[in-house]
């Protein structure tokens, strides 16, 4: 199985890495590692995470308050958002159409 990012999800992932790196040296790196670990868990068990709307599921990172919103498409995980869990929960919905 493989994965891909919606362009806006990729941009918000990079922005979050940059934010954490500004907070503390190497924290952005730690964040990226945690997101990739969540993606790996998602690819290993794509149906293990709860459905939050239609065919969109959300897996969680362990150390940071972020969720990976994704759809399972054939042999691919399509990531629609790398979402901070304390922000507007509906901002990503236009990406899933």
FIKOLRO-207542 format. One record per residue (C-alpha): residue number from 1; x negated, y, z. Coordinates in nm, 2 decimals, padded with zeros to 4 digits, m for minus. Layout:
BEGIN
R  num    east   north      up
R  NUM       X       Y       Z
...
***
This chain:
BEGIN
R  num    east   north      up
R    1   00.00   00.00   00.00
R    2  m00.11   00.36  m00.06
R    3   00.00   00.70   00.03
R    4   00.04   01.05  m00.12
R    5   00.13   01.39   00.01
R    6   00.39   01.64  m00.11
R    7   00.18   01.95  m00.20
R    8   00.34   02.15   00.08
R    9   00.27   01.87   00.33
R   10  m00.10   01.86   00.22
R   11  m00.12   02.24   00.26
R   12   00.03   02.23   00.61
R   13  m00.20   01.95   00.71
R   14  m00.50   02.16   00.60
R   15  m00.37   02.46   00.78
R   16  m00.33   02.26   01.10
R   17  m00.68   02.13   01.08
R   18  m00.81   02.49   01.03
R   19  m00.60   02.61   01.33
R   20  m00.74   02.34   01.56
R   21  m01.09   02.40   01.44
R   22  m01.05   02.77   01.53
R   23  m00.94   02.67   01.88
R   24  m01.24   02.45   01.94
R   25  m01.53   02.32   01.74
R   26  m01.45   01.96   01.61
R   27  m01.09   01.97   01.73
R   28  m00.97   02.00   01.37
R   29  m01.17   01.69   01.29
R   30  m01.01   01.51   01.58
R   31  m00.67   01.62   01.46
R   32  m00.74   01.49   01.11
R   33  m00.86   01.16   01.24
R   34  m00.54   01.13   01.45
R   35  m00.32   01.21   01.15
R   36  m00.50   00.95   00.94
R   37  m00.46   00.69   01.21
R   38  m00.08   00.76   01.22
R   39  m00.07   00.72   00.84
R   40  m00.26   00.39   00.87
R   41   00.00   00.27   01.13
R   42   00.28   00.38   00.90
R   43   00.14   00.19   00.60
R   44   00.09  m00.12   00.81
R   45   00.45  m00.11   00.95
R   46   00.65   00.13   00.73
R   47   00.99   00.02   00.87
R   48   00.89   00.04   01.24
R   49   00.96   00.41   01.27
R   50   01.30   00.56   01.32
R   51   01.50   00.71   01.03
R   52   01.56   01.08   01.09
R   53   01.76   01.15   00.78
R   54   01.87   00.94   00.48
R   55   01.55   00.75   00.38
R   56   01.30   00.98   00.57
R   57   01.12   00.83   00.87
R   58   00.90   00.99   01.13
R   59   00.59   00.84   01.28
R   60   00.41   01.03   01.56
R   61   00.05   01.11   01.63
R   62  m00.07   01.01   01.97
R   63  m00.28   01.31   02.09
R   64  m00.12   01.60   01.91
R   65   00.24   01.72   01.89
R   66   00.29   01.62   01.53
R   67   00.50   01.39   01.33
R   68   00.44   01.24   00.99
R   69   00.76   01.25   00.79
R   70   00.77   01.01   00.50
R   71   00.97   00.80   00.26
R   72   00.88   00.45   00.15
R   73   00.88   00.43  m00.23
R   74   00.79   00.10  m00.39
R   75   00.43   00.04  m00.28
R   76   00.37   00.39  m00.16
R   77   00.43   00.61   00.15
R   78   00.52   00.96   00.03
R   79   00.45   01.21   00.31
R   80   00.69   01.50   00.29
R   81   00.57   01.68   00.60
R   82   00.30   01.69   00.87
R   83   00.53   01.85   01.11
R   84   00.46   02.03   01.44
R   85   00.72   01.89   01.67
R   86   00.79   02.22   01.84
R   87   00.89   02.41   01.53
R   88   01.21   02.43   01.31
R   89   01.30   02.06   01.26
R   90   01.47   02.12   00.92
R   91   01.21   02.33   00.73
R   92   01.09   02.03   00.52
R   93   01.43   01.91   00.39
R   94   01.40   02.08   00.05
R   95   01.09   01.86  m00.02
R   96   01.28   01.53   00.01
R   97   01.51   01.60  m00.29
***
